[in-house]
Amino acid sequence: MASVVMKKAVKKLLKLAALGFILVLVGIGGWAGWMLYTLPDAELIATYRPEEATEVLDRNGIVLTHLAENEFRIWAPLSGISDNLQMAVIAAEDDTFFRHEGINYKAAWEALKEDLKKKRFARGGSTITQQLVKNVFLTKEKTVTRKLKEYLLARRVEEILPKHRILELYLNEVEWGPGIFGAEAASRYYFDKHAADLTVAEGAMLASMLVNPQRFDPETRLTRLKHRQRLILNLMRTDRLLTREEHEQSLATPVVFRHEKIAQQFPIAAESCHLRFLRSALIEISGGARLYQAGHKMRTTLDAGLQEYLQAQLSQLSDRAPHSAAPPGLLLVEEGGKILAMACVWGLEEGVQAVEILKGQEPDSPRQYRVVEPRRVAWRSLVR
C-alpha cells in the first residue's frame, strides 16, 4: 500500500516538475519574443546623424557663438579627427575593434564573471560598437534585457556599416563632459583647437576621460587624469601604435588646457548680454528651438575683430554692471547700413558716455554709433 502511495506521489511530482518546466520555457519564450519585438530597427543606423549645435559666424567665418540647448556637438568627419585621438580611443576603449564583429567575447566573459562575483553590474566589457548602439538606440539602465539587445544590435550594425563609419559615429556621439558631445566639441572645449589638430598627448588625455568624464575632470581631478593618460600612452606603445620615440615624447609633453590659455580661438564660456539677445532673435527668425539641433552655419554681418575692439573700449567705463532695474540697451556700430558690432549698455548715461568714447577714438571714421532698445534692432538684416 505504501509503495502505491509513493508511486502516486512521485508521479504527481514529475507532472508538477514537467508543468513547471513548460511554464519556464513559455516564460522564456514570451520574454524573448517581447525582447525581439521591442528591439529597435538597426537599419536606422545607416542614415543616423546626431543632433548638432548651430554655429553663428561673423562676416569672415569666425565663430561668434553656438546655438545649443542640452548637447554642444559639432560634427566632424573621421578625416577631421586626429589619428592621435582615434588611436588613443581604440587603445583605451576597444583594442580589438578592427578584429571583432561587434562583441569582444573574451572581455564580455571577464565582465560577466566579475559581475557575478560582486553580485552587481560592476564591469562593462563593451566594444565601441556596443557603446554606439547603446547611445543611439537604448537607455543606460543596467539590465540583462538591455545588454542582450545591445549584443544583438551590435552584431547587426557591424553587418550594416564599415568599421570606419562606426568609429566616426561613435566619436561624434559620445559624451566628454556635461553637455559636451563629440570629438570636435571636446577638442574646442578642453584645448581650444579643432579635433584634427590634437597631439598624441592631447588625444590620450581626451581618451582618458571617456570612461567617466566627471571622475576624470581635468579641472578637479587632474592628477588622476594624468595617471590614466600615462596608462593609455603605455597601451598605445604596447599595441605598437606609437614608436618608442613618440611614446617618450608624448609622456614628456605638457598638455595645456583651454582654461590655461590667455588668447582663445573658440567662444565656449557663458554668453555675454548682446549674444543672448542675438540668440533669441536668431531662434525666432529661424522658426524655433529646432535651430539648436540643426547643425547649421549662420553667417552674420558682425565683425569679430571690431567686436573685440568695442568690448575693449567699453571696458574703460568705470561700472559696466547692471545698476538699475531698467532693461539693457544695445550700442550698435554700423557702417553702410550694416551692423558690425554691438554691446549691452545700462542706462542713458552709460550709453551717451560710450558713444562719446568711441567717436573720440576715431573722429574721421565712417562708422556710426547709436544706442537702441533690443526690440528695435533689425535682427533679420544681421543674417547674410
GUSE-726859 format. One record per residue (C-alpha): x, y, z. Coordinates in Angstrom, 2 decimals, decimal comma. Last residue first. Example, Ala and Ser with C-alpha at 12.3 -4.5 7.8 and 13.67 -1.06 7.14 Angstrom:
site x=13,67&y=-1,06&z=7,14
site x=12,30&y=-4,50&z=7,80
This chain:
site x=23,63&y=87,06&z=-44,51
site x=21,87&y=87,30&z=-41,16
site x=22,25&y=90,70&z=-39,49
site x=19,46&y=92,30&z=-41,53
site x=16,96&y=89,97&z=-39,85
site x=17,81&y=91,49&z=-36,48
site x=16,70&y=95,00&z=-37,38
site x=17,16&y=96,19&z=-33,79
site x=14,07&y=97,84&z=-32,29
site x=13,36&y=95,03&z=-29,82
site x=16,87&y=95,40&z=-28,38
site x=16,24&y=99,08&z=-27,49
site x=18,67&y=101,39&z=-29,27
site x=22,02&y=103,08&z=-28,66
site x=23,85&y=104,61&z=-31,59
site x=27,27&y=104,63&z=-33,19
site x=28,05&y=105,25&z=-36,86
site x=31,14&y=104,14&z=-38,71
site x=32,52&y=106,34&z=-41,48
site x=35,60&y=107,00&z=-39,29
site x=37,02&y=110,53&z=-39,19
site x=36,58&y=111,04&z=-35,42
site x=38,07&y=107,65&z=-34,48
site x=38,76&y=107,40&z=-30,74
site x=36,52&y=110,36&z=-29,89
site x=33,57&y=108,70&z=-31,61
site x=34,06&y=105,60&z=-29,46
site x=34,41&y=107,47&z=-26,17
site x=31,45&y=109,75&z=-26,90
site x=29,24&y=106,76&z=-27,82
site x=30,16&y=105,01&z=-24,56
site x=29,40&y=108,10&z=-22,46
site x=26,00&y=108,52&z=-24,09
site x=25,12&y=104,86&z=-23,46
site x=26,40&y=104,95&z=-19,89
site x=24,24&y=107,98&z=-19,12
site x=21,17&y=106,55&z=-20,82
site x=21,11&y=103,43&z=-18,66
site x=22,79&y=100,06&z=-18,92
site x=24,79&y=99,28&z=-22,04
site x=24,87&y=96,00&z=-23,96
site x=27,26&y=95,55&z=-26,84
site x=27,11&y=95,51&z=-30,61
site x=29,31&y=95,13&z=-33,68
site x=29,20&y=95,35&z=-37,48
site x=25,54&y=96,22&z=-38,05
site x=25,05&y=97,01&z=-41,72
site x=23,60&y=100,22&z=-43,23
site x=26,89&y=101,16&z=-44,85
site x=28,60&y=101,10&z=-41,48
site x=27,08&y=100,40&z=-38,11
site x=28,31&y=100,01&z=-34,53
site x=25,33&y=99,38&z=-32,27
site x=25,04&y=100,02&z=-28,52
site x=22,24&y=97,84&z=-27,27
site x=20,06&y=98,84&z=-24,34
site x=19,76&y=96,99&z=-21,08
site x=16,46&y=96,57&z=-19,21
site x=15,74&y=99,05&z=-16,38
site x=16,03&y=97,68&z=-12,84
site x=19,16&y=99,68&z=-12,34
site x=22,89&y=99,21&z=-11,88
site x=23,65&y=96,46&z=-14,39
site x=27,44&y=96,03&z=-14,33
site x=29,63&y=98,17&z=-16,59
site x=30,99&y=100,46&z=-13,90
site x=34,00&y=102,69&z=-14,56
site x=33,80&y=102,80&z=-18,35
site x=37,14&y=101,99&z=-19,90
site x=35,90&y=98,42&z=-20,52
site x=33,74&y=99,94&z=-23,25
site x=36,80&y=100,42&z=-25,41
site x=37,93&y=96,80&z=-25,03
site x=34,43&y=95,49&z=-25,78
site x=34,27&y=97,59&z=-28,95
site x=37,69&y=96,39&z=-30,10
site x=36,65&y=92,76&z=-29,59
site x=33,51&y=93,37&z=-31,63
site x=35,58&y=95,07&z=-34,31
site x=37,70&y=91,95&z=-34,60
site x=34,68&y=89,63&z=-34,56
site x=32,89&y=91,58&z=-37,31
site x=29,12&y=91,19&z=-37,39
site x=27,28&y=90,93&z=-40,71
site x=26,14&y=87,40&z=-39,84
site x=26,89&y=83,92&z=-41,15
site x=24,73&y=81,07&z=-39,85
site x=26,34&y=77,64&z=-40,01
site x=23,73&y=74,95&z=-39,49
site x=23,90&y=71,90&z=-37,21
site x=20,13&y=71,68&z=-36,92
site x=19,85&y=70,68&z=-33,25
site x=19,54&y=74,07&z=-31,55
site x=17,82&y=75,50&z=-34,64
site x=14,89&y=73,26&z=-33,71
site x=14,32&y=75,88&z=-30,98
site x=12,02&y=77,94&z=-33,15
site x=11,36&y=79,23&z=-36,62
site x=14,64&y=80,56&z=-37,95
site x=13,89&y=84,22&z=-37,26
site x=12,73&y=83,48&z=-33,70
site x=15,80&y=81,36&z=-32,98
site x=18,04&y=84,03&z=-34,49
site x=16,45&y=86,74&z=-32,34
site x=16,83&y=84,80&z=-29,10
site x=20,48&y=84,04&z=-29,87
site x=21,24&y=87,66&z=-30,78
site x=19,74&y=88,88&z=-27,50
site x=21,88&y=86,36&z=-25,62
site x=24,86&y=87,45&z=-27,69
site x=24,36&y=91,05&z=-26,53
site x=24,49&y=90,07&z=-22,84
site x=27,63&y=87,96&z=-22,97
site x=27,48&y=84,23&z=-23,44
site x=28,90&y=81,85&z=-20,85
site x=32,20&y=80,37&z=-21,97
site x=32,76&y=78,41&z=-25,18
site x=33,90&y=81,02&z=-27,68
site x=36,57&y=79,41&z=-29,88
site x=40,08&y=80,72&z=-30,62
site x=41,20&y=81,67&z=-27,14
site x=44,02&y=84,00&z=-26,12
site x=45,01&y=83,65&z=-22,45
site x=45,31&y=79,87&z=-22,24
site x=45,14&y=77,88&z=-19,00
site x=41,35&y=77,44&z=-19,23
site x=41,84&y=75,82&z=-22,64
site x=44,13&y=73,13&z=-21,36
site x=47,88&y=72,94&z=-21,95
site x=49,26&y=69,40&z=-22,04
site x=52,93&y=69,05&z=-21,07
site x=54,99&y=66,84&z=-23,43
site x=57,28&y=64,38&z=-21,62
site x=54,99&y=61,37&z=-21,90
site x=54,27&y=62,26&z=-25,52
site x=57,99&y=62,47&z=-26,34
site x=58,68&y=59,09&z=-24,74
site x=55,88&y=57,42&z=-26,68
site x=56,77&y=59,08&z=-29,97
site x=60,42&y=57,99&z=-29,57
site x=59,46&y=54,40&z=-28,69
site x=57,17&y=54,27&z=-31,70
site x=53,46&y=54,58&z=-31,16
site x=50,52&y=52,42&z=-32,26
site x=52,63&y=49,38&z=-31,48
site x=49,91&y=47,88&z=-29,25
site x=52,34&y=48,08&z=-26,31
site x=53,13&y=51,73&z=-27,17
site x=49,44&y=52,59&z=-27,35
site x=48,89&y=50,80&z=-24,05
site x=51,69&y=52,84&z=-22,46
site x=50,08&y=56,03&z=-23,76
site x=46,82&y=54,83&z=-22,22
site x=48,44&y=54,23&z=-18,83
site x=50,10&y=57,66&z=-18,92
site x=46,75&y=59,29&z=-19,68
site x=45,26&y=57,43&z=-16,73
site x=47,84&y=58,95&z=-14,38
site x=47,33&y=62,38&z=-15,91
site x=43,58&y=62,12&z=-15,28
site x=44,05&y=61,15&z=-11,63
site x=46,34&y=64,13&z=-11,11
site x=43,94&y=66,44&z=-12,96
site x=40,84&y=65,51&z=-10,98
site x=39,09&y=68,87&z=-10,43
site x=39,78&y=70,94&z=-13,55
site x=40,81&y=68,00&z=-15,74
site x=37,56&y=66,08&z=-14,98
site x=38,45&y=62,38&z=-14,73
site x=35,71&y=61,25&z=-12,33
site x=33,22&y=63,51&z=-14,10
site x=34,14&y=62,39&z=-17,61
site x=33,92&y=58,66&z=-16,68
site x=35,41&y=56,08&z=-19,07
site x=35,75&y=58,74&z=-21,77
site x=38,17&y=60,97&z=-19,87
site x=41,32&y=59,02&z=-20,66
site x=40,58&y=59,24&z=-24,39
site x=40,70&y=63,03&z=-24,08
site x=44,13&y=62,88&z=-22,41
site x=45,41&y=60,31&z=-24,91
site x=44,43&y=62,64&z=-27,75
site x=46,11&y=65,56&z=-26,02
site x=49,39&y=63,65&z=-25,62
site x=49,28&y=62,39&z=-29,21
site x=48,61&y=65,91&z=-30,48
site x=45,17&y=67,19&z=-31,46
site x=44,93&y=69,26&z=-34,65
site x=42,08&y=67,45&z=-36,43
site x=39,88&y=67,80&z=-33,34
site x=40,00&y=71,56&z=-33,85
site x=41,52&y=73,71&z=-31,12
site x=40,60&y=75,41&z=-27,85
site x=42,04&y=72,53&z=-25,77
site x=39,23&y=71,41&z=-23,43
site x=36,12&y=72,92&z=-25,02
site x=37,35&y=73,03&z=-28,60
site x=38,65&y=69,48&z=-28,55
site x=35,53&y=68,24&z=-26,74
site x=33,24&y=69,92&z=-29,29
site x=35,20&y=68,34&z=-32,15
site x=35,37&y=64,89&z=-30,54
site x=31,67&y=64,51&z=-29,83
site x=29,41&y=65,67&z=-27,03
site x=29,98&y=68,26&z=-24,30
site x=26,81&y=68,93&z=-22,26
site x=28,43&y=67,80&z=-19,01
site x=31,63&y=66,01&z=-20,09
site x=33,05&y=64,07&z=-22,99
site x=29,88&y=62,36&z=-24,20
site x=29,98&y=60,03&z=-27,22
site x=28,13&y=60,70&z=-30,47
site x=30,72&y=62,24&z=-32,79
site x=33,48&y=59,77&z=-31,91
site x=30,99&y=56,89&z=-32,07
site x=29,65&y=57,91&z=-35,48
site x=33,13&y=58,11&z=-36,97
site x=34,18&y=54,80&z=-35,39
site x=31,14&y=53,04&z=-36,83
site x=31,82&y=54,65&z=-40,22
site x=35,45&y=53,48&z=-40,21
site x=34,39&y=49,95&z=-39,31
site x=32,02&y=49,52&z=-42,24
site x=28,29&y=49,69&z=-41,54
site x=25,39&y=47,26&z=-41,99
site x=26,86&y=43,94&z=-40,85
site x=28,63&y=45,54&z=-37,89
site x=25,30&y=47,20&z=-37,01
site x=23,65&y=43,78&z=-36,81
site x=26,21&y=42,35&z=-34,39
site x=25,97&y=45,47&z=-32,22
site x=22,17&y=45,35&z=-32,27
site x=22,05&y=41,79&z=-30,98
site x=24,63&y=42,39&z=-28,24
site x=22,95&y=45,64&z=-27,10
site x=19,57&y=43,93&z=-27,01
site x=21,14&y=41,30&z=-24,75
site x=22,54&y=44,04&z=-22,50
site x=19,20&y=45,84&z=-22,32
site x=17,43&y=42,65&z=-21,29
site x=20,07&y=41,78&z=-18,67
site x=19,61&y=45,16&z=-17,02
site x=21,83&y=48,18&z=-16,32
site x=19,81&y=51,19&z=-17,47
site x=21,76&y=53,45&z=-19,85
site x=18,97&y=53,56&z=-22,43
site x=18,97&y=52,13&z=-25,94
site x=19,10&y=53,09&z=-29,62
site x=21,83&y=55,69&z=-30,24
site x=23,87&y=55,66&z=-27,04
site x=23,59&y=51,89&z=-26,51
site x=24,21&y=51,27&z=-30,21
site x=27,44&y=53,28&z=-30,05
site x=28,66&y=51,69&z=-26,83
site x=28,14&y=48,25&z=-28,34
site x=30,10&y=49,23&z=-31,44
site x=32,93&y=50,64&z=-29,34
site x=33,07&y=47,32&z=-27,51
site x=31,53&y=46,76&z=-24,10
site x=33,35&y=44,91&z=-21,30
site x=31,33&y=46,90&z=-18,76
site x=32,30&y=45,99&z=-15,22
site x=30,47&y=46,27&z=-11,92
site x=26,92&y=45,28&z=-12,78
site x=26,07&y=43,71&z=-9,43
site x=26,55&y=40,49&z=-7,49
site x=30,27&y=41,22&z=-6,95
site x=31,34&y=37,76&z=-8,13
site x=28,59&y=37,56&z=-10,72
site x=29,57&y=40,97&z=-12,14
site x=33,25&y=39,98&z=-12,18
site x=32,48&y=36,77&z=-14,05
site x=30,25&y=38,63&z=-16,53
site x=32,94&y=41,22&z=-17,21
site x=35,50&y=38,51&z=-17,92
site x=33,04&y=36,81&z=-20,27
site x=32,30&y=40,09&z=-22,11
site x=36,03&y=40,80&z=-22,47
site x=36,58&y=37,36&z=-24,00
site x=33,51&y=37,68&z=-26,20
site x=34,56&y=41,01&z=-27,72
site x=31,32&y=41,84&z=-29,49
site x=30,61&y=43,78&z=-32,68
site x=32,30&y=41,62&z=-35,26
site x=35,78&y=41,64&z=-33,71
site x=39,14&y=42,36&z=-35,36
site x=39,20&y=46,11&z=-36,06
site x=37,91&y=46,98&z=-32,59
site x=40,20&y=44,57&z=-30,73
site x=41,77&y=47,37&z=-28,63
site x=38,36&y=48,62&z=-27,53
site x=38,09&y=51,54&z=-25,11
site x=41,59&y=52,73&z=-24,24
site x=43,58&y=51,57&z=-27,25
site x=40,73&y=52,44&z=-29,64
site x=40,32&y=55,87&z=-28,05
site x=44,07&y=56,57&z=-28,22
site x=44,31&y=55,53&z=-31,86
site x=41,40&y=57,77&z=-32,90
site x=42,74&y=60,68&z=-30,86
site x=46,17&y=60,54&z=-32,49
site x=44,60&y=59,93&z=-35,89
site x=43,21&y=63,44&z=-35,49
site x=39,52&y=63,90&z=-36,27
site x=38,65&y=65,78&z=-39,46
site x=39,16&y=62,70&z=-41,67
site x=36,62&y=60,94&z=-39,45
site x=34,09&y=63,60&z=-40,37
site x=33,42&y=66,23&z=-37,69
site x=30,00&y=67,22&z=-36,39
site x=29,90&y=70,00&z=-33,79
site x=28,16&y=69,00&z=-30,55
site x=27,02&y=71,00&z=-27,54
site x=24,13&y=68,97&z=-26,15
site x=21,48&y=70,45&z=-23,86
site x=20,32&y=73,51&z=-25,79
site x=22,83&y=74,52&z=-28,46
site x=23,24&y=77,67&z=-30,53
site x=26,95&y=78,33&z=-30,72
site x=28,84&y=81,61&z=-30,55
site x=30,99&y=84,03&z=-32,52
site x=32,85&y=81,58&z=-34,77
site x=34,99&y=83,35&z=-37,38
site x=33,66&y=82,99&z=-40,93
site x=34,70&y=86,44&z=-42,17
site x=31,29&y=88,15&z=-41,73
site x=30,95&y=86,67&z=-38,23
site x=29,78&y=83,14&z=-37,62
site x=26,98&y=81,61&z=-35,55
site x=27,46&y=77,84&z=-35,32
site x=24,40&y=75,63&z=-34,95
site x=24,77&y=72,80&z=-32,45
site x=24,40&y=69,26&z=-33,71
site x=21,93&y=66,42&z=-33,27
site x=23,34&y=63,03&z=-34,11
site x=23,19&y=61,66&z=-37,68
site x=21,71&y=58,25&z=-38,42
site x=21,15&y=57,23&z=-42,03
site x=22,66&y=53,73&z=-41,92
site x=21,95&y=53,46&z=-38,17
site x=18,24&y=53,21&z=-38,98
site x=18,84&y=49,66&z=-40,24
site x=19,24&y=48,57&z=-36,60
site x=15,48&y=48,76&z=-36,11
site x=14,97&y=48,91&z=-32,35
site x=14,27&y=45,66&z=-30,46
site x=10,80&y=45,80&z=-28,89
site x=9,54&y=42,72&z=-30,73
site x=12,83&y=40,91&z=-30,14
site x=12,58&y=41,50&z=-26,40
site x=8,90&y=40,56&z=-26,33
site x=9,62&y=37,30&z=-28,16
site x=12,50&y=36,52&z=-25,81
site x=10,30&y=37,22&z=-22,77
site x=7,50&y=35,09&z=-24,16
site x=9,90&y=32,26&z=-24,95
site x=11,45&y=32,48&z=-21,51
site x=8,01&y=32,42&z=-19,90
site x=6,84&y=29,55&z=-22,11
site x=10,01&y=27,64&z=-21,27
site x=9,51&y=28,32&z=-17,56
site x=5,87&y=27,24&z=-17,82
site x=6,93&y=24,03&z=-19,56
site x=9,49&y=23,32&z=-16,85
site x=6,88&y=23,95&z=-14,14
site x=4,44&y=21,61&z=-15,85
site x=7,13&y=18,94&z=-16,13
site x=8,04&y=19,40&z=-12,47
site x=4,38&y=19,23&z=-11,47
site x=3,91&y=16,08&z=-13,52
site x=7,05&y=14,57&z=-12,00
site x=5,81&y=15,46&z=-8,51
site x=2,46&y=13,77&z=-9,20
site x=4,16&y=10,63&z=-10,46
site x=6,42&y=10,59&z=-7,39
site x=3,39&y=10,93&z=-5,10
site x=1,48&y=8,24&z=-6,99
site x=4,45&y=5,88&z=-6,78
site x=4,81&y=6,56&z=-3,06
site x=1,12&y=5,84&z=-2,44
site x=1,40&y=2,57&z=-4,33
site x=4,51&y=1,57&z=-2,38
site x=2,79&y=2,39&z=0,93
site x=0,00&y=0,00&z=0,00
